[in-house]
């Protein structure tokens, strides 16, 4: 078997495994459904310590009209990830990277022969011809791809070592929120991780932004909102010892994305 064919099989297997993993997380975490007590979080330091920050690139137009690469060039995304600008990010999310079983996925073209790894988090139940979801690309293979699939709640993400001044590992999740009950279930099942070392990045339906901020604060976590005007807004949820410093709207040719900067702080 030729080397290129072997790599293609490995990449396809990784994508399928990630989808299966995201679909199979129906059990609750050991800490159970208890809601953590609400408390007032101390304000983060006024000045950012760049040695303790990491960046995430979240590609989205916040419209949810069609698959992200329906009218965009996959090669531009590949050049971004492998180029100087992409080196600043530890992980890449592609909102509405839809998945169709049996069809070629743009992720294969981005990742093939480039030593980067594709994963998929669905945003709706399976069974339809096309499954809406969010694609994830990491620069290293992931040992732990964690998630929730529970009929109306979809959460998935990778556990990675940031390799900066941040000790240990950080889980970076993504989830689409269109009703607050989904956020309650996420905190119910992932309360321990969300209080320690897990971040969620995704989009929330317009009109729910303020409620999301209040809900996150009630769970003693931090939130950051970048409001959109065409149906959805970007949100970032951080545990007490993390803070989202900025979410800068950027563009590479016609690829809309946010460069999100998160800092690990000491309380």
C-alpha positions in Angstrom: 0.0 0.0 0.0 1.4 3.4 -0.9 2.2 5.9 1.9 -0.4 8.5 0.7 -3.1 5.9 0.8 -2.1 4.8 4.3 -2.3 8.5 5.6 -5.7 8.9 3.9 -7.0 5.8 5.9 -5.5 7.1 9.1 -7.1 10.5 8.7 -10.5 9.0 7.8 -10.3 6.7 10.8 -9.5 9.7 13.1 -12.5 11.7 11.8 -14.9 8.7 12.2 -13.6 7.9 15.7 -14.0 11.5 16.8 -17.6 11.5 15.5 -18.3 8.2 17.3 -16.8 9.5 20.5 -18.8 12.7 20.5 -22.0 10.6 19.9 -21.3 8.1 22.7 -20.9 10.3 25.7 -24.3 9.8 27.3 -23.2 9.0 30.9 -23.0 11.6 33.5 -19.7 12.6 35.0 -18.9 11.1 38.5 -19.7 14.4 40.3 -23.3 14.0 39.3 -25.9 16.6 38.4 -25.5 18.8 41.4 -25.2 22.5 40.6 -22.1 24.1 42.1 -22.8 26.9 44.6 -22.9 30.4 43.3 -20.1 32.8 44.4 -18.7 36.1 43.4 -15.6 35.6 41.3 -12.6 37.9 41.9 -11.7 40.2 39.1 -8.9 39.0 36.9 -5.6 41.0 36.9 -5.9 44.3 34.9 -2.8 43.5 32.9 -2.5 40.5 30.7 0.5 38.2 31.2 1.3 37.1 27.6 3.4 34.2 28.9 0.3 32.6 30.2 -2.0 33.1 27.2 -3.0 30.9 24.3 -5.0 31.6 21.1 -7.8 29.7 19.4 -9.0 30.4 15.9 -12.7 29.9 15.5 -13.9 30.1 11.9 -17.5 31.2 11.5 -19.7 33.8 9.8 -22.3 33.5 12.6 -25.1 33.0 10.0 -25.7 29.3 10.0 -27.0 29.4 6.4 -24.9 26.6 4.9 -21.7 24.6 5.3 -18.7 26.9 5.9 -16.8 25.7 2.8 -19.8 25.8 0.5 -18.5 29.0 -1.1 -14.9 29.2 0.4 -11.6 27.7 -0.7 -10.3 24.9 1.5 -6.7 25.7 0.4 -6.9 29.1 2.0 -7.7 27.5 5.3 -4.8 25.0 4.9 -2.4 27.9 4.2 -3.6 29.8 7.2 -3.1 26.8 9.6 0.3 25.9 8.2 1.5 29.5 7.8 2.9 32.1 10.2 -0.5 33.4 11.3 -1.8 29.9 12.1 1.2 29.1 14.3 -0.2 31.5 16.9 -3.2 29.3 17.6 -3.2 26.0 19.5 -6.4 24.7 18.0 -8.8 25.6 15.1 -12.6 25.3 15.0 -14.6 25.4 11.8 -18.3 26.1 12.6 -20.8 24.4 10.2 -18.2 21.9 8.9 -21.0 19.5 7.9 -20.5 15.8 7.7 -22.0 13.4 5.2 -21.2 9.7 5.5 -19.5 8.5 2.3 -18.7 11.9 0.9 -15.3 13.5 0.8 -14.8 16.0 3.6 -12.9 19.3 3.2 -11.0 18.3 6.4 -9.3 15.5 4.5 -7.8 18.0 2.0 -6.7 20.3 4.8 -5.0 17.7 6.9 -3.7 15.1 4.4 0.1 14.9 4.4 0.4 17.8 6.8 0.7 16.2 10.2 -2.4 17.9 11.6 -5.5 16.0 12.8 -9.2 16.4 12.1 -12.1 15.8 14.5 -15.9 16.5 14.3 -18.5 17.6 16.8 -22.0 17.3 15.7 -24.7 19.9 16.4 -27.8 17.9 15.7 -29.1 14.3 15.9 -27.8 11.8 13.4 -30.1 10.2 10.9 -30.3 13.1 8.5 -28.5 13.1 5.1 -26.2 15.9 6.3 -25.1 16.2 9.9 -24.4 19.8 10.9 -21.4 20.2 13.1 -18.1 21.9 14.0 -14.8 20.7 12.7 -11.7 20.7 14.9 -8.1 20.7 13.7 -5.3 20.1 16.2 -1.5 20.1 15.6 -1.0 16.9 17.6 -2.9 13.6 17.9 -5.5 13.7 20.7 -5.7 11.0 23.4 -8.8 12.3 25.0 -11.7 13.6 22.9 -14.5 14.3 25.4 -18.2 15.1 24.8 -21.9 14.9 25.4 -24.6 13.6 23.1 -28.0 13.7 24.7 -30.8 14.2 22.1 -30.8 18.0 22.3 -27.3 18.8 23.8 -24.1 18.4 21.8 -20.7 19.2 23.3 -17.3 18.0 22.2 -13.7 19.0 22.5 -10.1 18.0 22.7 -7.9 17.7 25.8 -4.5 19.4 24.9 -1.3 20.5 26.5 -0.9 24.2 25.7 2.9 24.2 26.0 3.3 27.7 27.4 3.4 28.9 31.0 0.2 26.9 31.6 0.8 23.6 33.6 -1.2 20.5 33.0 -3.8 20.1 30.2 -6.8 22.2 29.1 -9.9 20.8 27.5 -11.3 23.1 24.8 -15.0 22.3 24.0 -17.4 23.7 21.4 -21.2 23.7 21.6 -24.1 25.5 20.0 -26.6 27.0 22.4 -30.1 27.9 21.3 -31.9 27.4 24.6 -30.6 27.8 28.2 -31.7 24.3 29.2 -28.8 23.0 27.1 -26.3 25.0 29.2 -27.8 23.7 32.4 -27.3 20.1 31.2 -23.7 20.9 30.2 -22.9 22.3 33.6 -24.7 19.4 35.2 -22.6 16.8 33.5 -19.3 18.6 33.2 -19.3 20.8 36.3 -16.0 19.5 37.7 -14.1 20.1 34.5 -15.8 23.5 33.9 -14.7 24.6 37.4 -11.1 23.6 36.8 -9.6 23.3 33.3 -12.2 23.4 30.6 -13.2 26.2 28.2 -16.2 26.2 25.9 -16.3 28.2 22.6 -19.3 28.4 20.4 -22.3 30.4 19.2 -25.4 31.3 21.1 -28.7 32.4 19.5 -29.4 36.1 19.4 -31.5 37.3 22.3 -30.0 34.8 24.8 -26.7 36.6 25.3 -27.6 38.3 28.6 -29.2 35.2 30.0 -26.1 33.2 29.1 -23.9 35.6 31.0 -26.2 35.4 34.1 -26.4 31.6 33.9 -22.6 31.2 33.6 -22.0 33.6 36.5 -24.4 31.5 38.6 -22.1 28.6 38.1 -19.1 30.6 39.3 -17.5 30.7 35.8 -16.6 33.6 33.4 -18.2 34.5 30.1 -17.3 36.6 27.1 -19.7 37.6 24.3 -19.0 39.0 20.9 -22.4 40.0 19.6 -23.5 39.1 16.0 -26.5 40.5 14.2 -27.5 37.7 11.8 -28.9 35.2 14.2 -26.0 34.2 16.4 -23.3 35.6 18.7 -19.9 34.2 19.7 -19.5 33.1 23.3 -16.6 31.9 25.4 -17.0 30.3 28.8 -14.0 29.9 31.2 -13.5 28.4 34.6 -12.5 30.8 37.5 -8.7 30.6 36.8 -9.0 31.3 33.1 -10.2 34.5 31.4 -11.0 35.4 27.8 -9.1 38.6 27.1 -10.1 39.3 23.5 -12.1 37.8 20.5 -10.8 39.7 17.5 -12.8 39.5 14.3 -10.5 38.8 11.5 -10.5 37.6 7.9 -8.1 35.6 5.7 -9.2 36.4 2.1 -12.9 35.4 2.4 -12.6 33.2 5.5 -14.2 34.9 8.5 -12.9 33.9 11.9 -12.2 35.0 15.5 -8.8 35.0 17.1 -9.7 34.3 20.7 -7.0 35.0 23.4 -7.4 33.2 26.7 -5.2 33.7 29.8 -4.6 31.3 32.6 -4.5 33.4 35.8 -3.7 33.0 39.5 -6.5 33.9 42.0 
